[in-house]
Amino acid sequence: MTLYIDADACPVKEEAERVATRLKVQMKLVCNGGIRPSANPWVELVIVPDGPDVADMWIADRCGPGDVVVTGDIPLAAKCVAAGARVLKHNGEPLTEANIGQVLATRDLMADLRAADPFRQGGGKGFTKADRSRFLEMLDRELKAAARAAPGAVG
C-alpha cells in the first residue's frame, strides 16, 4: 500500500505526510522538482523529468488496488480509478468509479466553455480551512479502508 501525491501544485502535502506517518504508510511525492525532500523515512521524493504529464504518467503506471492517490488532475484521477486505486482531490472529495465519468465530463465541458469565451477564465472557489479539514478526515478514512482491503489484511 502506497500513498501517491501529485505534488507539483498540491496544497496538502504536509497534512498527507502527517497522516501517512501516523498510519505508517509509505508516501511518494511525485514532481518535476522544486520541492524540498523530507527527512521523514515514510516519505520519498520522486523527481521525474520535465515534460507535460510526466509525473502523472509515473503515478498512473504504478498505482493500483490498495493504493491511494491525491491529485487535482482529473484525467490522472480517471487513470488511477481505472487501475483500482482510491483517489482523493485536495479538498477531500473522493473520485470513484461511480463519479469519475461525470467529473471528467464536467471538466471537459468547462474547458470548452473557457476556450469559446476568452472572458470566462479562472474562477472557482479558493481552498479553505474546511477543505483542508475534510481532506485530513477523508485521507485517514481512505488509507484505513485501503489497508483493510489489502491482501492479507487482518480485521
N, C-alpha and C positions, 0 to 999 in steps of 0.2 A: 504494500500500500504506500503510495506516494502522493504528496500534495504538490501539484504543479501550479506555479504562479506566473502568469503572463505579465512580467514585471515592469516593462518599459514605462507604462503610464498608470500603474496600479497604486491607488491611494491607500491601500490597506495591507501593505507588506509587513509592517511592524505588528499589526494585530494578528495576521496569519502566522507570523513567527511565534508569537506568544502562545497561540492555541496549539500549533504543531509541537512546540516544546513541551507543553503541559501534557499532551496526549502521546508524546514520544513517537511522532510521525515524521518520517524523512520529508523535507521540503526542498523543492528545487525552484530557485528564482531564475527564470529564463529571460534573457535580454540581449540587446546588442552592445551593452557596455554602459559605463557611466553610473553604475550602482556599486556602492562600497560593499565588499564581501563582509559577511557576518562571521564573528568568532564562534558562533553557536555551532556545535557539532551536528545538530539536526538540520542545518541549513546549508545547502550547496548552491553556489552561484554558477550558473551555466551561461557563458557568454558565447553567442553564436555570431557568425559573420554578418556584416551589414548586408542589407538587401530586403526587398519587400517580402514580408510574411515569413522570413527565415525562422524567427522564434516560434511563430505559430506552427509551422511545419514540424519543427523539432518536438514540440509538445504533442501535436496530433499523432506523430509517428510512434510515440512512446506510451501514451496514456491508454488505459483500458479499464476493465472491470476491477473494482476495488480502489481505484484512484479517484482523487478529487482535483478538479481544475478550477482555478479562479481566473476569470477573464471578462473583459467588457467587449471583446471582439466576437460578434455573433457568428460569422462564418466559422471561426475556430471552435466556438462552443458547439455548433452543429456537428462538426467532425468528431469532437470529443464525446458528445452524446451518442453518436453512431458507433463509436468504439466501445461504448459501455461504461464510460467514466461518469461520475457525478460532476455537475458543473454549477458554479455559482457566479453571479455577477458581483461586482464590488459592493453593491448595495444589499447583498444578501438574497437577491431574487434567484431561486433555483431555475435552471434551464433543464428541461427533461424531454423525453420522447413525446410527452403529451402537449408541450407548449412550444418546442423549438421551431416547428414549421410556421406557426403564427408569428413568432418573434422575428424570424428571418424574413418573412413576407413583409412585415411592417417596416423593418429596416430598409428593405429594397424599395418599398413604396416611398418612404421618406427621402431616400437618396434620389429617386426620380423626381419628386416634387422640388427638391432643392436645385437639381440640375435644370429644371424647367423654369424656375423663378429665381434669378440671382439675388433678389431681395429677401428671399426666405432662407436665411442662413443661421447657423449657430443655434442658440436656444437650448432648450432642455433645462431641467431644474438642476440646481447646484447640489453638490454632495454634502449631506447634513450629518449632524451627530446621530440622528435617528438611523440614518443609513449605515453608519459605522457600527452602531449597537446591533442592528438587525443582522449585519454581516457576521459579527462575532458569534451571535446566537446560532445562526444558520451554519456557519463553518463548523462549530462544535458539533452540532447535530449531524451534519453530513459526514464528518470524519468518523464519528462513533458508529453511524449506520454502515459506512464502508467497512469498518473493522469487523462489525458483526457479520457482514455478508461475505467477508474474505474466506477463501478455502481454509478449513482447519480452525476457524474461529470458534471460541467457546462462549456460550451464553448468548 
